[in-house]
């Protein structure tokens, strides 16, 4: 297909632009923002339309449609003339926009050709697809070579990758490797059976766990069915046992009926016997009322009266004895009245306490007095020894130890001071001598200089130095005089220093004397002491002095202790006197006197009498109480006797007799009648036992009831005898078995009720399982799909490489070898790696070793070759190059234009550029230039 | 004749599962409770309206899932209804077989279960009614049961209850349990025929004008073919004829909505489109199936968790169905002379092969295989087009 030209009605900034293209090499020149991109989009839009190609069912506009609306309100659209591969010229007339989208395809003759093209549901006619065999996306990636694609070709590897991408995917930027990487990443995200943290394995595990749970729930249901069968079987067994037990109980009923019949007969006999006894008792006669039941009572009362008489006598005797004892005790109590605790105002314990305290204090006081006497004797001895000491040591306030230490210390200090004073004196004397020498020296120098001055003046005046001017002589004399004065002044200063040194020396002498005197004074007192005591040295004196001091301290201690002992003795005496006064007062209250010598005897007497008085009082109280008790008993027994006698009289009167003997005689007469009554009562009790609280009529009704029950049975049971042990055993066994079965049945019912405890409802599990399986199926489908996609792409890519490489080899060789004649062969490997053979050496060289210009040519050769392979072979696809050489230098541009010039012989090329130097190259290659104004 | 009032219900399916509807168990549990509540409502209505009896035309529960708790629930509910009689005609899901609570458990005295595969009658002379029922004694019954029904005596008002399939209008995917033709109901002195098995409430056109035959429908829908409210029938038979009222008792209705997503580029557009159904399908007590169709922009990211979060409270649950078409022209791509085109061609052929083998009696694997190939084509083209491979 060749674009011949056309017109832009309105498209972005372009309006009314007439286009003319040559069939080969075209160059569209425009400065930046001059409309190159707009024109490219116009051409693409004219060829492929405005609808989105991925949604052929829908009329959805491509994004650029809004962007390239005409700026000046011109009609949005244009006209494009093309010559097809078969030589036919067609004219495309298109309008764009939301309401537009019209395409008119006409032949050069004006005939409508629209019907010749397939129309998509969105209304688009597949014009370019039909002729070029390329969908719009593929045309854009293969038929349009953009600046970025070419500029990025940094090295041969990049070229190879881009060519591989183009060959495989039709897009330089889309590599199969990246596509496979994306699929592998997605597959990794899904995971596998060996990846427990990935969704696939987790979904699989969840589904498996839910299946297991469902199976468990179904097993539980199966068990439940079995348990329901067990429950029903047990229910049947219980029913059977209940029936058998009812049969056994029926047999028992028959036996009990017989037993009841016998019981009724016995009861009838007893009733008859009781009636006979009543009749016999009536015939025996009762002789009126007689209190037969009082027989025993009368005997009891009679015995009680006798006993009461006996006890009453004894009580009265005891009472007399106690009264006599009480009198005696009263006398004793009066005698000891003064020793009563209340009289003495103290009890025995207090008296004893006071006495013990007094005795103790007296003993301690005596001990203190004895200590006092001993200490006094010792103190007198020590005082005598101290009085015998020499006069100088008697002074108690002299600290001989301190004197000794101070004397020693001061002596040492004085020794040092005297030595220092001597040194000072010697030094002062030496200084004095030196000062004197200095003074003399300065004085002599002053005199000499004065003499010189005088001599000089004199000699001048004497005309000895006539050649020396007078001023010089006077000046020299004045200088000598000044120096003499200075020396004299210095000698006076030295004289003052000599006087000062003398005064210092004198002070040092006086100091030395003072020190010597002080030393002598300090040692004199100690010397006297040693002389008086006869001690040979200072140590002996100090020991002696220490002994004296110790004896003085001992004496002081003894004096102090004497004072303490005296005070203690006085306190003890005071306390002893206090207790003595208490004891004396108590004795006085009891009528006793005391002195310290007989105090112990008197206190003992007092305590003895107080104890006696207390005992007598206690016994007197006991006797009084005993007497009162005996009085009470005598009165009570007298009353009781009166009461018993009254009872006896009443009973005898009731029996119409006067004595108990008469009563007993009458009672024996009445005994037989009572025997009959007793027998009657015995029979009545027997009747009551047998009747079990039921009347004879009641038993007869019960028998009738049993008869009715037995009659109701269709097949009366030939029952065993009543209380037959075998029947009862059978009944018990049945009851026990029934009980066991009932328990089992209850357990079975409970088991059935709890059959599904701990299990989720089956529906819940099924629902969760369905979701889990759905998730797993989705993940499984994804996993398999990704695997299929990966595998398919790998295989197809490999096959495509193998298939494309030779075709590409041919296409590239055609182009490349024509331009680069130093090479005679190009080989494109399946991985799109390229090698070339040098014509001169016949060596194969990898394309990476080619020059930059040759690599560019190789790239373009391969791109055009791929375009050949992908597009329809019958219709050379025009190629648009959008500023492809922006980064090229002049040499590379020249090489590239050779390639383009060559390619323009095969297909139409339209280069869009803003570089003016390309105009010259275009002119050299016979390119048609279209200039767009800014 | 004194009017007879009764309730006709069927296909309660207590303890049924909702896995077929794709509901999670948390929602399934709520639905099951709703089924129980609906059943309680039915019995409450019987008490309130002083019904003479209640008819249950099969599938009261699901035998494979019934628990002691369910059985006790039924017993208590039926016992509390006494003295109102309850007639149960077991169906294929609750057949009268060994292991069935009908057979193994004692039921309250007011409950009568038709336990034989033949029509049996119970007369209620005080109401002037004869109830004739048929019970399944196996999980699948394909006999023509109404052919076994003789003409009933006309001394009483004859009510028939059975679980059966009207072969004149079999719903899609429904098994033919107890098949019959409506003509078989004619001429047998039936006044009212209470049917179960089909889950949609509907009246049968019986040639005999004197016969009124109805399917009661489900009280609570359980699948996407049972959308909308569920209920039961309240019937009154008197001299004036038969009066049937459909009553609603469902709580959580199922509804489907289709959202065309052509050109959608964000989730917000999906939400907005769905919110337009507010008040109709979109209600707080509804369970929704939202089918997304059309061709959205590639930027649309259907993160369903986020969509659920955004629509929380608008309805009880949403089951999303992604039926979106990719913005890819497979045919055009297959025309390319590139690896991409070759890939699209190859997988297109594989899918066509799969369709051909599936159409010709393919195995159950075929749909899955097709799905795998579809996905492989989509993921492969995404990868080859330089796009991120986004799993569906």
Interface residues (C-beta under 8 A of the other chain):
Chain A: X52 X53 X54 X55 X56 X57 X58 X60 X129 X133 X134 X135 X138 X168 X169 X170 X171 X173 X174 X176 X178 X179 X180 X182 X183 X185 X186 X189 X190 X221 X225 X228 X231 X232 X752 X753 X754 X755 X756 X760 X761 X762 X763 X764 X765 X766 X767 X768 X769 X770 X771 X774 X777 X778 X781 X782 X784 X785 X786 X787 X788 X789 X792 X793 X796 X797 X800 X869 X870 X871
Chain B: X15 X16 X17 X18 X19 X20 X22 X23 X24 X25 X28 X29 X32 X64 X65 X67 X68 X69 X98 X99 X104 X262 X263 X295 X327 X328 X329 X332 X333 X335 X336 X337 X338 X339 X340 X341 X342 X343 X346 X347 X368 X371 X372 X373 X374 X375 X376 X377 X378 X379 X380 X382 X383 X384 X385 X386 X388 X389 X391 X392
